[in-house]
Amino acid sequence: MAELCLLRHGESLWNKENRFTGWVDVPLTDFGRKQAEDAAQLIKKENIQFDVAYTSVLDRAIETLEIVMKALQQNPPVIKDKALNERMYGDLQGLNKADTAKKYGAEQVHLWRRSYDVRPPNGESLEDTQKRTIPFFINCIMSDLKAGKNVLVSAHGNSLRSIIMYLDKLSKEQVLSLELPTGLPVIYSIDLNGIVTSKKELSFV
């Protein structure tokens, strides 16, 4: 049995400013750094010794991982790969979400943000994102889990939504309501055949 911890990075500057971020490198806020430290305390209670960690190549995920590992006093090998990057939001990157909703309509923006197969202008849909995250997840992360290794993944709202959709076998309709808060870990227990045996969403409540 192995443990998989999925963690969305702490609040970034553009999260705070309600902007579409995508592949733009935006730093964590001080609150985002605090969220990463708090996430480490939640993970610490689970007594997991990580054998390997994965992150996207974007600074906000990398910094979150560094904060967590320092707080846990663990130093596993870290693999960085753009397959775990956030959805590329195309022409929306940098735009304020509320202003964009006023321009295009709230329903259209909701489709761009939460639907499975609707692309924002010149950007990726969740389906497009999943086409890069899932092969990487199966070939690298799941291979580690099947080998009995405990894995921490520090990534993004949509790259992690795509992985959770795969693990939880969610439909295109079910994934619409899937929201991932910043800085709150989700832990899966996975057997040596790659089958999910339990799922736990950590929080302070």
PyMOL commands that place a pseudoatom at each C-alpha (Angstrom):
pseudoatom trace, name=CA, resn=MET, resi=1, chain=A, elem=C, hetatm=0, pos=[0.000, 0.000, 0.000]
pseudoatom trace, name=CA, resn=ALA, resi=2, chain=A, elem=C, hetatm=0, pos=[1.249, 3.481, -0.851]
pseudoatom trace, name=CA, resn=GLU, resi=3, chain=A, elem=C, hetatm=0, pos=[0.068, 6.996, -0.065]
pseudoatom trace, name=CA, resn=LEU, resi=4, chain=A, elem=C, hetatm=0, pos=[-0.497, 9.713, -2.670]
pseudoatom trace, name=CA, resn=CYS, resi=5, chain=A, elem=C, hetatm=0, pos=[-0.818, 13.297, -1.457]
pseudoatom trace, name=CA, resn=LEU, resi=6, chain=A, elem=C, hetatm=0, pos=[-2.164, 15.852, -3.936]
pseudoatom trace, name=CA, resn=LEU, resi=7, chain=A, elem=C, hetatm=0, pos=[-1.682, 19.485, -2.948]
pseudoatom trace, name=CA, resn=ARG, resi=8, chain=A, elem=C, hetatm=0, pos=[-2.770, 22.588, -4.800]
pseudoatom trace, name=CA, resn=HIS, resi=9, chain=A, elem=C, hetatm=0, pos=[-0.233, 25.382, -4.292]
pseudoatom trace, name=CA, resn=GLY, resi=10, chain=A, elem=C, hetatm=0, pos=[-0.923, 28.146, -1.771]
pseudoatom trace, name=CA, resn=GLU, resi=11, chain=A, elem=C, hetatm=0, pos=[-2.564, 31.412, -2.777]
pseudoatom trace, name=CA, resn=SER, resi=12, chain=A, elem=C, hetatm=0, pos=[-0.669, 33.205, -5.544]
pseudoatom trace, name=CA, resn=LEU, resi=13, chain=A, elem=C, hetatm=0, pos=[-0.665, 36.933, -6.218]
pseudoatom trace, name=CA, resn=TRP, resi=14, chain=A, elem=C, hetatm=0, pos=[-3.079, 36.487, -9.111]
pseudoatom trace, name=CA, resn=ASN, resi=15, chain=A, elem=C, hetatm=0, pos=[-5.343, 34.207, -7.068]
pseudoatom trace, name=CA, resn=LYS, resi=16, chain=A, elem=C, hetatm=0, pos=[-5.595, 37.113, -4.649]
pseudoatom trace, name=CA, resn=GLU, resi=17, chain=A, elem=C, hetatm=0, pos=[-6.253, 39.567, -7.488]
pseudoatom trace, name=CA, resn=ASN, resi=18, chain=A, elem=C, hetatm=0, pos=[-8.858, 37.220, -9.052]
pseudoatom trace, name=CA, resn=ARG, resi=19, chain=A, elem=C, hetatm=0, pos=[-6.945, 36.874, -12.319]
pseudoatom trace, name=CA, resn=PHE, resi=20, chain=A, elem=C, hetatm=0, pos=[-6.609, 33.980, -14.732]
pseudoatom trace, name=CA, resn=THR, resi=21, chain=A, elem=C, hetatm=0, pos=[-3.074, 32.685, -14.223]
pseudoatom trace, name=CA, resn=GLY, resi=22, chain=A, elem=C, hetatm=0, pos=[-2.451, 29.609, -16.350]
pseudoatom trace, name=CA, resn=TRP, resi=23, chain=A, elem=C, hetatm=0, pos=[1.191, 29.248, -17.372]
pseudoatom trace, name=CA, resn=VAL, resi=24, chain=A, elem=C, hetatm=0, pos=[2.266, 32.697, -16.187]
pseudoatom trace, name=CA, resn=ASP, resi=25, chain=A, elem=C, hetatm=0, pos=[4.807, 32.493, -13.367]
pseudoatom trace, name=CA, resn=VAL, resi=26, chain=A, elem=C, hetatm=0, pos=[3.271, 34.336, -10.427]
pseudoatom trace, name=CA, resn=PRO, resi=27, chain=A, elem=C, hetatm=0, pos=[4.693, 34.187, -6.871]
pseudoatom trace, name=CA, resn=LEU, resi=28, chain=A, elem=C, hetatm=0, pos=[2.899, 33.064, -3.742]
pseudoatom trace, name=CA, resn=THR, resi=29, chain=A, elem=C, hetatm=0, pos=[1.506, 35.699, -1.426]
pseudoatom trace, name=CA, resn=ASP, resi=30, chain=A, elem=C, hetatm=0, pos=[2.519, 35.710, 2.241]
pseudoatom trace, name=CA, resn=PHE, resi=31, chain=A, elem=C, hetatm=0, pos=[-0.847, 34.103, 2.933]
pseudoatom trace, name=CA, resn=GLY, resi=32, chain=A, elem=C, hetatm=0, pos=[-0.065, 31.458, 0.303]
pseudoatom trace, name=CA, resn=ARG, resi=33, chain=A, elem=C, hetatm=0, pos=[3.197, 30.669, 2.075]
pseudoatom trace, name=CA, resn=LYS, resi=34, chain=A, elem=C, hetatm=0, pos=[1.271, 30.360, 5.344]
pseudoatom trace, name=CA, resn=GLN, resi=35, chain=A, elem=C, hetatm=0, pos=[-1.175, 27.994, 3.625]
pseudoatom trace, name=CA, resn=ALA, resi=36, chain=A, elem=C, hetatm=0, pos=[1.759, 25.808, 2.562]
pseudoatom trace, name=CA, resn=GLU, resi=37, chain=A, elem=C, hetatm=0, pos=[3.075, 25.753, 6.136]
pseudoatom trace, name=CA, resn=ASP, resi=38, chain=A, elem=C, hetatm=0, pos=[-0.406, 24.862, 7.411]
pseudoatom trace, name=CA, resn=ALA, resi=39, chain=A, elem=C, hetatm=0, pos=[-0.703, 22.113, 4.792]
pseudoatom trace, name=CA, resn=ALA, resi=40, chain=A, elem=C, hetatm=0, pos=[2.536, 20.637, 6.102]
pseudoatom trace, name=CA, resn=GLN, resi=41, chain=A, elem=C, hetatm=0, pos=[1.077, 20.489, 9.607]
pseudoatom trace, name=CA, resn=LEU, resi=42, chain=A, elem=C, hetatm=0, pos=[-1.963, 18.597, 8.292]
pseudoatom trace, name=CA, resn=ILE, resi=43, chain=A, elem=C, hetatm=0, pos=[0.261, 16.170, 6.385]
pseudoatom trace, name=CA, resn=LYS, resi=44, chain=A, elem=C, hetatm=0, pos=[2.511, 15.709, 9.405]
pseudoatom trace, name=CA, resn=LYS, resi=45, chain=A, elem=C, hetatm=0, pos=[-0.416, 14.273, 11.365]
pseudoatom trace, name=CA, resn=GLU, resi=46, chain=A, elem=C, hetatm=0, pos=[-0.728, 11.508, 8.751]
pseudoatom trace, name=CA, resn=ASN, resi=47, chain=A, elem=C, hetatm=0, pos=[2.834, 10.276, 9.491]
pseudoatom trace, name=CA, resn=ILE, resi=48, chain=A, elem=C, hetatm=0, pos=[3.775, 9.823, 5.832]
pseudoatom trace, name=CA, resn=GLN, resi=49, chain=A, elem=C, hetatm=0, pos=[7.412, 9.560, 4.828]
pseudoatom trace, name=CA, resn=PHE, resi=50, chain=A, elem=C, hetatm=0, pos=[7.571, 10.567, 1.179]
pseudoatom trace, name=CA, resn=ASP, resi=51, chain=A, elem=C, hetatm=0, pos=[9.853, 8.629, -1.149]
pseudoatom trace, name=CA, resn=VAL, resi=52, chain=A, elem=C, hetatm=0, pos=[9.500, 11.027, -4.084]
pseudoatom trace, name=CA, resn=ALA, resi=53, chain=A, elem=C, hetatm=0, pos=[7.846, 14.374, -4.839]
pseudoatom trace, name=CA, resn=TYR, resi=54, chain=A, elem=C, hetatm=0, pos=[6.523, 15.796, -8.088]
pseudoatom trace, name=CA, resn=THR, resi=55, chain=A, elem=C, hetatm=0, pos=[5.786, 19.375, -9.059]
pseudoatom trace, name=CA, resn=SER, resi=56, chain=A, elem=C, hetatm=0, pos=[5.033, 21.432, -12.135]
pseudoatom trace, name=CA, resn=VAL, resi=57, chain=A, elem=C, hetatm=0, pos=[7.724, 23.757, -13.463]
pseudoatom trace, name=CA, resn=LEU, resi=58, chain=A, elem=C, hetatm=0, pos=[5.833, 26.842, -12.247]
pseudoatom trace, name=CA, resn=ASP, resi=59, chain=A, elem=C, hetatm=0, pos=[7.242, 28.789, -9.296]
pseudoatom trace, name=CA, resn=ARG, resi=60, chain=A, elem=C, hetatm=0, pos=[4.103, 28.794, -7.144]
pseudoatom trace, name=CA, resn=ALA, resi=61, chain=A, elem=C, hetatm=0, pos=[3.955, 24.983, -7.082]
pseudoatom trace, name=CA, resn=ILE, resi=62, chain=A, elem=C, hetatm=0, pos=[7.717, 24.632, -6.600]
pseudoatom trace, name=CA, resn=GLU, resi=63, chain=A, elem=C, hetatm=0, pos=[7.761, 27.090, -3.692]
pseudoatom trace, name=CA, resn=THR, resi=64, chain=A, elem=C, hetatm=0, pos=[4.785, 25.371, -2.065]
pseudoatom trace, name=CA, resn=LEU, resi=65, chain=A, elem=C, hetatm=0, pos=[6.608, 22.049, -2.263]
pseudoatom trace, name=CA, resn=GLU, resi=66, chain=A, elem=C, hetatm=0, pos=[9.794, 23.545, -0.813]
pseudoatom trace, name=CA, resn=ILE, resi=67, chain=A, elem=C, hetatm=0, pos=[7.905, 25.046, 2.142]
pseudoatom trace, name=CA, resn=VAL, resi=68, chain=A, elem=C, hetatm=0, pos=[6.102, 21.772, 2.845]
pseudoatom trace, name=CA, resn=MET, resi=69, chain=A, elem=C, hetatm=0, pos=[9.231, 19.651, 2.691]
pseudoatom trace, name=CA, resn=LYS, resi=70, chain=A, elem=C, hetatm=0, pos=[11.171, 22.020, 4.927]
pseudoatom trace, name=CA, resn=ALA, resi=71, chain=A, elem=C, hetatm=0, pos=[8.365, 21.947, 7.505]
pseudoatom trace, name=CA, resn=LEU, resi=72, chain=A, elem=C, hetatm=0, pos=[8.188, 18.140, 7.306]
pseudoatom trace, name=CA, resn=GLN, resi=73, chain=A, elem=C, hetatm=0, pos=[11.993, 17.918, 7.534]
pseudoatom trace, name=CA, resn=GLN, resi=74, chain=A, elem=C, hetatm=0, pos=[11.982, 15.554, 4.579]
pseudoatom trace, name=CA, resn=ASN, resi=75, chain=A, elem=C, hetatm=0, pos=[14.184, 15.664, 1.497]
pseudoatom trace, name=CA, resn=PRO, resi=76, chain=A, elem=C, hetatm=0, pos=[12.950, 13.186, -1.119]
pseudoatom trace, name=CA, resn=PRO, resi=77, chain=A, elem=C, hetatm=0, pos=[14.032, 13.435, -4.760]
pseudoatom trace, name=CA, resn=VAL, resi=78, chain=A, elem=C, hetatm=0, pos=[11.944, 16.037, -6.622]
pseudoatom trace, name=CA, resn=ILE, resi=79, chain=A, elem=C, hetatm=0, pos=[10.798, 15.628, -10.222]
pseudoatom trace, name=CA, resn=LYS, resi=80, chain=A, elem=C, hetatm=0, pos=[9.649, 18.782, -12.038]
pseudoatom trace, name=CA, resn=ASP, resi=81, chain=A, elem=C, hetatm=0, pos=[7.614, 18.391, -15.214]
pseudoatom trace, name=CA, resn=LYS, resi=82, chain=A, elem=C, hetatm=0, pos=[5.491, 20.730, -17.322]
pseudoatom trace, name=CA, resn=ALA, resi=83, chain=A, elem=C, hetatm=0, pos=[2.938, 17.932, -17.728]
pseudoatom trace, name=CA, resn=LEU, resi=84, chain=A, elem=C, hetatm=0, pos=[1.712, 18.987, -14.257]
pseudoatom trace, name=CA, resn=ASN, resi=85, chain=A, elem=C, hetatm=0, pos=[1.398, 22.675, -15.193]
pseudoatom trace, name=CA, resn=GLU, resi=86, chain=A, elem=C, hetatm=0, pos=[-1.873, 24.506, -14.751]
pseudoatom trace, name=CA, resn=ARG, resi=87, chain=A, elem=C, hetatm=0, pos=[-4.283, 24.719, -17.673]
pseudoatom trace, name=CA, resn=MET, resi=88, chain=A, elem=C, hetatm=0, pos=[-3.072, 27.199, -20.255]
pseudoatom trace, name=CA, resn=TYR, resi=89, chain=A, elem=C, hetatm=0, pos=[-5.758, 29.880, -20.246]
pseudoatom trace, name=CA, resn=GLY, resi=90, chain=A, elem=C, hetatm=0, pos=[-4.683, 31.459, -23.536]
pseudoatom trace, name=CA, resn=ASP, resi=91, chain=A, elem=C, hetatm=0, pos=[-6.058, 34.951, -24.163]
pseudoatom trace, name=CA, resn=LEU, resi=92, chain=A, elem=C, hetatm=0, pos=[-7.577, 35.044, -20.660]
pseudoatom trace, name=CA, resn=GLN, resi=93, chain=A, elem=C, hetatm=0, pos=[-4.234, 34.882, -18.842]
pseudoatom trace, name=CA, resn=GLY, resi=94, chain=A, elem=C, hetatm=0, pos=[-3.767, 37.977, -16.690]
pseudoatom trace, name=CA, resn=LEU, resi=95, chain=A, elem=C, hetatm=0, pos=[-7.376, 39.123, -17.045]
pseudoatom trace, name=CA, resn=ASN, resi=96, chain=A, elem=C, hetatm=0, pos=[-9.569, 39.749, -14.015]
pseudoatom trace, name=CA, resn=LYS, resi=97, chain=A, elem=C, hetatm=0, pos=[-12.230, 37.038, -13.763]
pseudoatom trace, name=CA, resn=ALA, resi=98, chain=A, elem=C, hetatm=0, pos=[-15.036, 39.408, -12.744]
pseudoatom trace, name=CA, resn=ASP, resi=99, chain=A, elem=C, hetatm=0, pos=[-14.245, 41.825, -15.580]
pseudoatom trace, name=CA, resn=THR, resi=100, chain=A, elem=C, hetatm=0, pos=[-14.110, 38.918, -18.021]
pseudoatom trace, name=CA, resn=ALA, resi=101, chain=A, elem=C, hetatm=0, pos=[-17.537, 37.745, -16.834]
pseudoatom trace, name=CA, resn=LYS, resi=102, chain=A, elem=C, hetatm=0, pos=[-18.946, 41.216, -17.488]
pseudoatom trace, name=CA, resn=LYS, resi=103, chain=A, elem=C, hetatm=0, pos=[-17.501, 41.185, -21.004]
pseudoatom trace, name=CA, resn=TYR, resi=104, chain=A, elem=C, hetatm=0, pos=[-18.401, 37.646, -22.078]
pseudoatom trace, name=CA, resn=GLY, resi=105, chain=A, elem=C, hetatm=0, pos=[-21.153, 36.730, -19.617]
pseudoatom trace, name=CA, resn=ALA, resi=106, chain=A, elem=C, hetatm=0, pos=[-20.915, 34.771, -16.386]
pseudoatom trace, name=CA, resn=GLU, resi=107, chain=A, elem=C, hetatm=0, pos=[-22.203, 31.571, -18.007]
pseudoatom trace, name=CA, resn=GLN, resi=108, chain=A, elem=C, hetatm=0, pos=[-19.519, 31.603, -20.702]
pseudoatom trace, name=CA, resn=VAL, resi=109, chain=A, elem=C, hetatm=0, pos=[-16.743, 32.245, -18.196]
pseudoatom trace, name=CA, resn=HIS, resi=110, chain=A, elem=C, hetatm=0, pos=[-18.074, 29.436, -15.990]
pseudoatom trace, name=CA, resn=LEU, resi=111, chain=A, elem=C, hetatm=0, pos=[-17.882, 27.097, -18.999]
pseudoatom trace, name=CA, resn=TRP, resi=112, chain=A, elem=C, hetatm=0, pos=[-14.299, 28.152, -19.692]
pseudoatom trace, name=CA, resn=ARG, resi=113, chain=A, elem=C, hetatm=0, pos=[-13.326, 27.634, -16.056]
pseudoatom trace, name=CA, resn=ARG, resi=114, chain=A, elem=C, hetatm=0, pos=[-15.211, 24.485, -15.059]
pseudoatom trace, name=CA, resn=SER, resi=115, chain=A, elem=C, hetatm=0, pos=[-16.342, 22.524, -18.123]
pseudoatom trace, name=CA, resn=TYR, resi=116, chain=A, elem=C, hetatm=0, pos=[-14.482, 19.481, -19.408]
pseudoatom trace, name=CA, resn=ASP, resi=117, chain=A, elem=C, hetatm=0, pos=[-14.205, 20.163, -23.124]
pseudoatom trace, name=CA, resn=VAL, resi=118, chain=A, elem=C, hetatm=0, pos=[-14.766, 23.900, -23.733]
pseudoatom trace, name=CA, resn=ARG, resi=119, chain=A, elem=C, hetatm=0, pos=[-11.541, 25.801, -24.473]
pseudoatom trace, name=CA, resn=PRO, resi=120, chain=A, elem=C, hetatm=0, pos=[-10.971, 29.442, -23.563]
pseudoatom trace, name=CA, resn=PRO, resi=121, chain=A, elem=C, hetatm=0, pos=[-9.737, 31.466, -26.578]
pseudoatom trace, name=CA, resn=ASN, resi=122, chain=A, elem=C, hetatm=0, pos=[-6.328, 30.054, -27.628]
pseudoatom trace, name=CA, resn=GLY, resi=123, chain=A, elem=C, hetatm=0, pos=[-6.144, 28.028, -24.418]
pseudoatom trace, name=CA, resn=GLU, resi=124, chain=A, elem=C, hetatm=0, pos=[-6.647, 24.506, -23.082]
pseudoatom trace, name=CA, resn=SER, resi=125, chain=A, elem=C, hetatm=0, pos=[-9.807, 22.794, -21.936]
pseudoatom trace, name=CA, resn=LEU, resi=126, chain=A, elem=C, hetatm=0, pos=[-9.703, 20.428, -18.966]
pseudoatom trace, name=CA, resn=GLU, resi=127, chain=A, elem=C, hetatm=0, pos=[-9.805, 17.628, -21.537]
pseudoatom trace, name=CA, resn=ASP, resi=128, chain=A, elem=C, hetatm=0, pos=[-6.654, 19.033, -23.188]
pseudoatom trace, name=CA, resn=THR, resi=129, chain=A, elem=C, hetatm=0, pos=[-4.983, 19.310, -19.790]
pseudoatom trace, name=CA, resn=GLN, resi=130, chain=A, elem=C, hetatm=0, pos=[-5.879, 15.723, -18.972]
pseudoatom trace, name=CA, resn=LYS, resi=131, chain=A, elem=C, hetatm=0, pos=[-4.269, 14.522, -22.205]
pseudoatom trace, name=CA, resn=ARG, resi=132, chain=A, elem=C, hetatm=0, pos=[-0.874, 15.557, -20.781]
pseudoatom trace, name=CA, resn=THR, resi=133, chain=A, elem=C, hetatm=0, pos=[-1.404, 14.978, -17.052]
pseudoatom trace, name=CA, resn=ILE, resi=134, chain=A, elem=C, hetatm=0, pos=[-2.822, 11.453, -17.188]
pseudoatom trace, name=CA, resn=PRO, resi=135, chain=A, elem=C, hetatm=0, pos=[-0.155, 9.776, -19.358]
pseudoatom trace, name=CA, resn=PHE, resi=136, chain=A, elem=C, hetatm=0, pos=[2.475, 11.357, -17.093]
pseudoatom trace, name=CA, resn=PHE, resi=137, chain=A, elem=C, hetatm=0, pos=[0.545, 10.279, -13.996]
pseudoatom trace, name=CA, resn=ILE, resi=138, chain=A, elem=C, hetatm=0, pos=[0.226, 6.679, -15.217]
pseudoatom trace, name=CA, resn=ASN, resi=139, chain=A, elem=C, hetatm=0, pos=[3.793, 6.331, -16.508]
pseudoatom trace, name=CA, resn=CYS, resi=140, chain=A, elem=C, hetatm=0, pos=[5.608, 8.061, -13.647]
pseudoatom trace, name=CA, resn=ILE, resi=141, chain=A, elem=C, hetatm=0, pos=[3.531, 8.704, -10.522]
pseudoatom trace, name=CA, resn=MET, resi=142, chain=A, elem=C, hetatm=0, pos=[1.403, 5.550, -10.621]
pseudoatom trace, name=CA, resn=SER, resi=143, chain=A, elem=C, hetatm=0, pos=[4.511, 3.487, -11.367]
pseudoatom trace, name=CA, resn=ASP, resi=144, chain=A, elem=C, hetatm=0, pos=[6.049, 4.803, -8.157]
pseudoatom trace, name=CA, resn=LEU, resi=145, chain=A, elem=C, hetatm=0, pos=[2.876, 4.071, -6.203]
pseudoatom trace, name=CA, resn=LYS, resi=146, chain=A, elem=C, hetatm=0, pos=[2.695, 0.511, -7.552]
pseudoatom trace, name=CA, resn=ALA, resi=147, chain=A, elem=C, hetatm=0, pos=[6.282, 0.096, -6.372]
pseudoatom trace, name=CA, resn=GLY, resi=148, chain=A, elem=C, hetatm=0, pos=[5.122, 0.987, -2.857]
pseudoatom trace, name=CA, resn=LYS, resi=149, chain=A, elem=C, hetatm=0, pos=[6.533, 4.524, -2.847]
pseudoatom trace, name=CA, resn=ASN, resi=150, chain=A, elem=C, hetatm=0, pos=[4.719, 7.355, -1.048]
pseudoatom trace, name=CA, resn=VAL, resi=151, chain=A, elem=C, hetatm=0, pos=[4.313, 10.346, -3.378]
pseudoatom trace, name=CA, resn=LEU, resi=152, chain=A, elem=C, hetatm=0, pos=[3.582, 14.037, -2.877]
pseudoatom trace, name=CA, resn=VAL, resi=153, chain=A, elem=C, hetatm=0, pos=[2.384, 16.075, -5.874]
pseudoatom trace, name=CA, resn=SER, resi=154, chain=A, elem=C, hetatm=0, pos=[2.408, 19.878, -5.666]
pseudoatom trace, name=CA, resn=ALA, resi=155, chain=A, elem=C, hetatm=0, pos=[0.501, 21.290, -8.612]
pseudoatom trace, name=CA, resn=HIS, resi=156, chain=A, elem=C, hetatm=0, pos=[-2.505, 23.363, -9.678]
pseudoatom trace, name=CA, resn=GLY, resi=157, chain=A, elem=C, hetatm=0, pos=[-6.279, 23.527, -9.538]
pseudoatom trace, name=CA, resn=ASN, resi=158, chain=A, elem=C, hetatm=0, pos=[-6.925, 22.129, -13.002]
pseudoatom trace, name=CA, resn=SER, resi=159, chain=A, elem=C, hetatm=0, pos=[-4.000, 19.751, -13.385]
pseudoatom trace, name=CA, resn=LEU, resi=160, chain=A, elem=C, hetatm=0, pos=[-5.054, 18.187, -10.071]
pseudoatom trace, name=CA, resn=ARG, resi=161, chain=A, elem=C, hetatm=0, pos=[-8.765, 18.255, -11.041]
pseudoatom trace, name=CA, resn=SER, resi=162, chain=A, elem=C, hetatm=0, pos=[-7.852, 16.203, -14.097]
pseudoatom trace, name=CA, resn=ILE, resi=163, chain=A, elem=C, hetatm=0, pos=[-5.966, 13.663, -11.958]
pseudoatom trace, name=CA, resn=ILE, resi=164, chain=A, elem=C, hetatm=0, pos=[-8.782, 13.438, -9.395]
pseudoatom trace, name=CA, resn=MET, resi=165, chain=A, elem=C, hetatm=0, pos=[-11.276, 13.003, -12.240]
pseudoatom trace, name=CA, resn=TYR, resi=166, chain=A, elem=C, hetatm=0, pos=[-9.224, 10.013, -13.361]
pseudoatom trace, name=CA, resn=LEU, resi=167, chain=A, elem=C, hetatm=0, pos=[-8.764, 8.514, -9.878]
pseudoatom trace, name=CA, resn=ASP, resi=168, chain=A, elem=C, hetatm=0, pos=[-12.380, 9.041, -8.804]
pseudoatom trace, name=CA, resn=LYS, resi=169, chain=A, elem=C, hetatm=0, pos=[-13.753, 7.989, -12.221]
pseudoatom trace, name=CA, resn=LEU, resi=170, chain=A, elem=C, hetatm=0, pos=[-15.798, 11.193, -12.506]
pseudoatom trace, name=CA, resn=SER, resi=171, chain=A, elem=C, hetatm=0, pos=[-17.924, 11.903, -15.555]
pseudoatom trace, name=CA, resn=LYS, resi=172, chain=A, elem=C, hetatm=0, pos=[-17.728, 15.105, -17.615]
pseudoatom trace, name=CA, resn=GLU, resi=173, chain=A, elem=C, hetatm=0, pos=[-20.800, 16.287, -15.726]
pseudoatom trace, name=CA, resn=GLN, resi=174, chain=A, elem=C, hetatm=0, pos=[-19.522, 15.358, -12.275]
pseudoatom trace, name=CA, resn=VAL, resi=175, chain=A, elem=C, hetatm=0, pos=[-16.213, 17.182, -12.716]
pseudoatom trace, name=CA, resn=LEU, resi=176, chain=A, elem=C, hetatm=0, pos=[-18.074, 20.473, -13.208]
pseudoatom trace, name=CA, resn=SER, resi=177, chain=A, elem=C, hetatm=0, pos=[-18.650, 20.792, -9.466]
pseudoatom trace, name=CA, resn=LEU, resi=178, chain=A, elem=C, hetatm=0, pos=[-15.154, 19.682, -8.432]
pseudoatom trace, name=CA, resn=GLU, resi=179, chain=A, elem=C, hetatm=0, pos=[-13.351, 22.543, -6.674]
pseudoatom trace, name=CA, resn=LEU, resi=180, chain=A, elem=C, hetatm=0, pos=[-9.900, 22.287, -5.108]
pseudoatom trace, name=CA, resn=PRO, resi=181, chain=A, elem=C, hetatm=0, pos=[-9.040, 24.844, -2.421]
pseudoatom trace, name=CA, resn=THR, resi=182, chain=A, elem=C, hetatm=0, pos=[-5.511, 26.202, -2.267]
pseudoatom trace, name=CA, resn=GLY, resi=183, chain=A, elem=C, hetatm=0, pos=[-3.313, 24.579, 0.353]
pseudoatom trace, name=CA, resn=LEU, resi=184, chain=A, elem=C, hetatm=0, pos=[-5.566, 21.712, 1.470]
pseudoatom trace, name=CA, resn=PRO, resi=185, chain=A, elem=C, hetatm=0, pos=[-4.099, 18.227, 0.860]
pseudoatom trace, name=CA, resn=VAL, resi=186, chain=A, elem=C, hetatm=0, pos=[-6.015, 15.269, -0.538]
pseudoatom trace, name=CA, resn=ILE, resi=187, chain=A, elem=C, hetatm=0, pos=[-4.593, 11.851, 0.358]
pseudoatom trace, name=CA, resn=TYR, resi=188, chain=A, elem=C, hetatm=0, pos=[-5.269, 8.594, -1.476]
pseudoatom trace, name=CA, resn=SER, resi=189, chain=A, elem=C, hetatm=0, pos=[-4.249, 5.130, -0.343]
pseudoatom trace, name=CA, resn=ILE, resi=190, chain=A, elem=C, hetatm=0, pos=[-3.404, 3.061, -3.410]
pseudoatom trace, name=CA, resn=ASP, resi=191, chain=A, elem=C, hetatm=0, pos=[-2.626, -0.655, -3.476]
pseudoatom trace, name=CA, resn=LEU, resi=192, chain=A, elem=C, hetatm=0, pos=[0.154, -2.301, -5.459]
pseudoatom trace, name=CA, resn=ASN, resi=193, chain=A, elem=C, hetatm=0, pos=[-2.244, -2.894, -8.364]
pseudoatom trace, name=CA, resn=GLY, resi=194, chain=A, elem=C, hetatm=0, pos=[-2.933, 0.822, -8.632]
pseudoatom trace, name=CA, resn=ILE, resi=195, chain=A, elem=C, hetatm=0, pos=[-6.417, 0.579, -7.119]
pseudoatom trace, name=CA, resn=VAL, resi=196, chain=A, elem=C, hetatm=0, pos=[-7.649, 3.374, -4.833]
pseudoatom trace, name=CA, resn=THR, resi=197, chain=A, elem=C, hetatm=0, pos=[-8.613, 1.924, -1.457]
pseudoatom trace, name=CA, resn=SER, resi=198, chain=A, elem=C, hetatm=0, pos=[-9.376, 5.166, 0.406]
pseudoatom trace, name=CA, resn=LYS, resi=199, chain=A, elem=C, hetatm=0, pos=[-9.471, 8.937, 0.015]
pseudoatom trace, name=CA, resn=LYS, resi=200, chain=A, elem=C, hetatm=0, pos=[-9.152, 11.595, 2.675]
pseudoatom trace, name=CA, resn=GLU, resi=201, chain=A, elem=C, hetatm=0, pos=[-9.541, 15.365, 2.234]
pseudoatom trace, name=CA, resn=LEU, resi=202, chain=A, elem=C, hetatm=0, pos=[-7.560, 17.089, 4.978]
pseudoatom trace, name=CA, resn=SER, resi=203, chain=A, elem=C, hetatm=0, pos=[-8.759, 20.296, 6.599]
pseudoatom trace, name=CA, resn=PHE, resi=204, chain=A, elem=C, hetatm=0, pos=[-8.712, 22.128, 9.929]
pseudoatom trace, name=CA, resn=VAL, resi=205, chain=A, elem=C, hetatm=0, pos=[-12.464, 21.700, 10.480]
for i in range(1, 205): cmd.bond("trace and resi %d" % i, "trace and resi %d" % (i + 1))
show_as sticks, trace
zoom trace
